[in-house]
Structures are given as structure tokens and as C-alpha cells.
Amino acid sequence: MMRIVATMLISMLAMGVHAADAPAPNPNAGPQEIVENSAKRMLAELDKNRATYKADAGKLDDLVGNVLLPNFDTDYAARLVLGQTWRTATPEQRKRFVDAFYHSLLRNYGAALVDFTGDRFVILPYKGDPNDANATVRTEVKRSSGDRVPVNFSLHKTPEGWKAWDVVIEGISYVKSFRTDFSSEIQQKGLDDVINRLEKEGKVGPNGPPVTSH
């Protein structure tokens, strides 16, 4: 279950490889509107062209980049995932990391994302104060058993409007989980080795050809 949910939501948060090519998000949209509109656009497109995205991983890559990523504070999420390593990394290492991490996620979990359907995703009523600088948008994802899993988006206000920076699934934070995983690996092998591994994982996916950076 974690993989299915993470596929959709971590891909949203992952890294802004295509963000420069995507339409600018609406700066006046509220936190719930951002989550709801992004999910609806993504799921509608998947429903319409599911076979195409199953056959071509590159098209799925572009869909995520154009529909979801512009509404996420990708740089902020990346800095939190790498923690102290971000501060000591060179600009080139930072760029390589965000690119490699994003593509690795899509290659590993893209097939599950394609199978995700809208009837399993419910956005709950927003209870936050619109004047706050931080917000939590609560959603639920339905398991095949019928049980509902809480999935909460963390957002904050930026000069470009509200943007998400974390997803908490059953109490497990996306940012904290990956920070723990990468911290251990970086301590053992170094940042360059971790980036090299991610780049190899992201080049060829189970459903498509090699991926090129944008």
C-alpha cells in the first residue's frame, strides 16, 4: 500500500526537473484547491490515456512534471531530504541529485502510479485558517480491502503562492523517511556514489526507454 500511495504523492513532491517548462500555478489558489485540482487533472488524464502511459514511461514523466510538480516547493523538499549534506554539496551535485532522485522514483514506481484510480482518493474538508502561513490538507486513500489510509499534505506560503513540501502517509513523513535513508547511505558511500546509483536506476524503467534530463 505504501508503494502505491507513495507513487502518486512522492512523485508530486519529488524534484522539479520539469517545473520550468510547466504552466505557472495559480498564486491565488488556496491549499485545498491546489491539492484537489492537481489530483483531478492527473487522474483525469490517466483515465483517458492509461494505455499510453503504461507503454511509454517518458510520457508519464512529462505528465507528472507538467501537472503536479509546479504546485510543490521542490527545492525546499530537496534541501530537507538531504539535510546537512545539502549545505555542503556543490551546485552541480544538488542539480544531479534532484534530477536523479526524481527519475529514479518514476522508474521504480511508475507502473503503480499508472494503475492509480480516482475512486480510491478522497479529499477531506479543509479545517485550516486561510491566513496562516502553513497548512495541512487531509486526504484518504482506500485500500483494496476497503480500509482508508490517512494521507496528509503539508503546505506553506511562498512568493508564488501555496506550495506543498511534504506528504505524511499513516503518520510517516516522506521527507523524514528519505532523509533517514539517504543520510545513512551518504555516510557510508558519499554523495557522489548515491547520485550515481540513482542516475543508473533512473535511466531505464520497466515500461520504457532511457530517460534524458530536461
C-alpha positions in Angstrom: 0.0 0.0 0.0 2.8 2.4 0.9 4.3 2.0 -2.6 1.0 2.7 -4.4 0.3 5.8 -2.4 4.0 7.0 -2.5 4.0 6.6 -6.2 1.4 9.2 -6.7 2.3 11.5 -3.8 6.1 11.3 -3.7 6.2 11.8 -7.5 4.3 15.0 -6.8 6.8 16.1 -4.3 9.9 14.6 -5.7 12.0 17.1 -7.6 11.3 19.9 -10.1 13.0 18.5 -13.1 10.3 19.8 -15.5 9.0 22.7 -13.4 10.5 25.4 -15.7 8.5 24.0 -18.6 5.2 23.8 -16.9 2.5 26.5 -16.6 2.8 28.6 -13.5 0.5 27.6 -10.7 -2.3 30.0 -9.7 -0.9 32.2 -7.0 -4.4 32.9 -5.6 -5.3 29.3 -5.1 -5.8 28.0 -1.5 -4.1 24.9 -0.2 -7.0 22.6 -0.6 -7.7 23.9 -4.1 -4.1 23.2 -5.2 -4.2 19.6 -4.0 -7.7 19.0 -5.4 -7.0 20.5 -8.8 -3.7 18.7 -9.2 -5.1 15.4 -8.3 -8.2 15.8 -10.5 -6.1 16.8 -13.6 -3.7 13.9 -13.0 -6.3 11.3 -12.5 -8.5 12.5 -15.4 -5.5 12.3 -17.8 -4.6 8.8 -16.5 -8.2 7.6 -17.0 -8.2 9.0 -20.6 -4.8 7.7 -21.7 -3.9 4.9 -19.3 -2.7 2.5 -22.0 -0.4 5.2 -23.5 1.2 5.9 -20.1 1.7 2.2 -19.4 3.5 1.8 -22.8 5.6 5.0 -22.6 7.4 5.9 -19.3 8.6 9.2 -20.8 5.1 10.4 -21.3 4.2 9.6 -17.7 7.4 11.5 -16.7 6.1 14.6 -18.6 2.6 14.3 -17.2 3.8 14.4 -13.6 6.2 17.3 -14.4 3.5 19.4 -16.0 0.5 18.7 -13.8 1.8 18.1 -10.3 5.3 19.5 -9.7 4.6 23.2 -10.3 2.5 23.1 -7.2 5.3 21.8 -4.9 8.2 23.6 -3.3 10.7 21.2 -4.9 13.8 23.0 -3.8 12.7 23.2 -0.2 11.8 19.5 -0.2 15.2 18.6 -1.7 17.0 20.5 0.9 15.1 18.8 3.7 15.7 15.4 2.3 19.5 15.9 2.1 19.6 17.8 5.4 23.2 18.9 6.2 24.5 17.3 3.1 22.6 19.9 1.0 24.6 22.7 2.6 28.0 21.1 1.8 27.0 19.9 -1.7 28.2 21.8 -4.8 25.6 23.3 -7.1 26.3 20.6 -9.6 25.8 17.8 -7.0 22.5 19.4 -6.0 21.2 19.6 -9.5 22.3 16.0 -10.2 20.6 14.8 -7.1 17.2 16.3 -7.7 17.3 15.1 -11.3 18.4 11.6 -10.5 16.1 11.1 -7.5 13.1 12.2 -9.4 13.7 9.9 -12.3 14.6 7.0 -10.0 11.2 7.3 -8.3 9.3 7.3 -11.5 11.2 4.3 -12.9 10.7 2.3 -9.7 7.1 3.2 -9.0 5.7 4.4 -12.3 3.7 1.3 -13.0 1.8 1.6 -9.8 1.1 5.3 -10.5 -0.5 4.4 -13.8 -2.8 1.9 -12.1 -4.0 4.5 -9.5 -7.7 5.5 -9.9 -9.8 8.4 -8.6 -12.3 6.3 -6.8 -9.6 5.4 -4.2 -8.6 9.1 -3.4 -10.8 11.3 -1.2 -10.0 14.9 -0.2 -11.5 15.8 3.3 -12.9 19.2 4.2 -10.2 21.8 4.9 -10.1 22.9 8.6 -7.2 25.4 8.5 -7.1 29.2 8.7 -6.5 30.8 5.3 -4.5 33.5 7.0 -1.9 31.0 8.3 1.5 30.6 6.7 1.3 26.8 6.9 -1.5 24.4 6.2 -2.4 20.7 6.2 -4.7 19.2 3.6 -6.1 15.9 4.7 -6.9 13.1 2.3 -7.7 9.4 2.4 -6.7 6.6 0.1 -8.8 3.5 0.0 -7.1 0.1 0.2 -8.4 -2.8 -1.9 -9.8 -4.2 1.4 -11.9 -1.1 1.8 -9.9 0.4 4.7 -9.0 4.1 4.4 -5.4 5.3 4.9 -4.8 8.9 6.0 -2.6 10.9 3.7 -1.9 14.5 4.7 -0.2 17.2 2.6 2.0 19.8 4.3 2.0 23.2 2.5 3.4 26.6 3.2 3.0 30.1 1.6 5.7 31.2 -0.8 6.0 34.3 -3.0 4.5 32.2 -5.8 1.5 31.1 -3.7 0.8 28.0 -1.6 3.1 25.0 -2.3 3.3 21.6 -0.8 6.6 20.4 0.7 5.8 17.1 2.5 3.4 14.2 2.5 2.6 12.2 5.6 1.2 8.7 5.0 -0.2 6.9 8.0 1.9 9.1 10.2 5.1 8.6 8.1 6.7 11.7 6.6 8.0 11.5 3.1 10.8 14.0 3.9 11.9 12.3 7.1 11.8 8.8 5.6 14.0 9.7 2.7 16.3 11.9 4.8 17.0 8.9 7.1 17.6 6.6 4.1 19.9 8.9 2.3 21.8 10.1 5.4 22.9 6.5 6.2 23.9 5.8 2.6 25.7 9.0 2.2 27.7 8.5 5.4 28.8 5.1 4.1 29.4 5.8 0.5 29.4 9.5 -0.1 27.0 11.8 -2.0 28.5 11.1 -5.5 28.1 7.4 -5.1 24.4 7.9 -4.1 23.8 10.2 -7.1 25.5 7.7 -9.4 23.2 4.9 -8.1 20.1 7.0 -8.6 21.2 8.0 -12.1 21.6 4.3 -13.1 18.2 3.4 -11.6 16.5 6.3 -13.5 17.9 5.6 -16.9 15.8 2.6 -17.9 12.4 1.9 -16.5 10.3 -1.2 -16.5 7.9 0.3 -19.1 10.1 2.5 -21.3 13.3 3.6 -22.9 16.2 5.5 -21.3 15.3 8.8 -19.7 17.1 12.0 -20.6 17.3 15.1 -18.4 15.2 18.2 -19.3 
